[in-house]
Amino acid sequence: MPELSYGSHMFQDMVEAEMCYSAVFNDRKTQRYDPLLLKDEPDLFRQICPDRTDLFGMVTVREPESLFYWLDSVKNHAVCGIV
């Protein structure tokens, strides 16, 4: 998993806001990848950054209430899904 530099203020801000971020790779190690898992959840990016129309469709922010995320960073194993 790529390690994002804390020199990048955006990722430092995410950590300080207690937001979780991770990379998802659609490769042979991934047992199941469903990019449409959150498609029915509203994209909050337009509300959060209404002046950044250049990023609409490129950046999405979703906050599903029933999402779970488990990460074992030592074993490089993660599970994410909807309950």
C-alpha positions in Angstrom: 0.0 0.0 0.0 1.5 3.4 -0.9 2.4 5.5 2.1 1.2 9.1 1.7 3.6 11.7 2.9 2.6 13.7 5.9 4.3 16.6 4.0 1.1 16.7 2.1 -1.2 19.0 4.1 -4.4 17.4 2.7 -3.5 14.0 4.2 -2.3 15.5 7.5 -5.7 17.4 7.7 -7.5 14.1 7.1 -5.6 12.4 9.9 -6.3 15.3 12.3 -10.0 15.1 11.4 -9.9 11.4 12.2 -10.7 10.4 8.7 -9.5 7.1 7.3 -8.0 6.8 3.9 -6.6 3.8 2.1 -5.7 2.6 -1.4 -7.8 0.0 -3.1 -6.1 -2.1 -5.8 -8.1 -4.1 -8.3 -5.5 -6.8 -8.8 -5.0 -10.6 -8.2 -4.6 -10.0 -4.4 -8.0 -8.4 -4.1 -10.6 -11.1 -3.4 -13.6 -8.9 -4.3 -13.7 -5.4 -5.5 -17.1 -3.7 -6.1 -16.6 0.0 -7.2 -20.4 0.4 -7.2 -20.7 -0.5 -3.5 -21.3 3.2 -2.5 -23.0 4.4 -5.7 -26.3 5.0 -4.0 -24.7 7.1 -1.3 -24.9 10.9 -2.0 -21.7 12.6 -3.0 -21.1 15.3 -0.4 -18.1 17.0 -2.2 -20.3 19.6 -4.0 -21.7 20.7 -0.6 -18.3 20.7 1.1 -16.4 22.5 -1.8 -19.0 24.2 -4.0 -16.4 26.5 -5.6 -14.3 23.6 -6.8 -16.4 22.8 -9.9 -13.2 21.7 -11.6 -13.0 18.7 -9.3 -16.7 17.6 -9.5 -16.8 14.0 -10.7 -13.1 13.5 -10.0 -13.3 13.7 -6.2 -16.2 12.2 -4.2 -17.0 12.2 -0.6 -19.4 9.7 0.8 -20.4 9.0 4.4 -22.5 5.8 4.6 -23.8 5.1 8.1 -23.6 1.3 7.8 -20.0 1.1 6.5 -17.3 -0.9 8.3 -13.6 -0.8 7.7 -11.1 -3.1 9.3 -7.3 -2.8 8.5 -4.4 -4.9 9.7 -1.6 -2.7 8.5 1.1 -5.2 9.7 -0.3 -8.0 7.5 -1.4 -5.5 4.8 -5.0 -6.9 4.9 -8.2 -4.8 4.8 -11.9 -5.5 4.8 -14.6 -3.0 4.0 -18.3 -3.4 3.5 -21.8 -2.4 4.3 -23.6 -4.0 7.2 
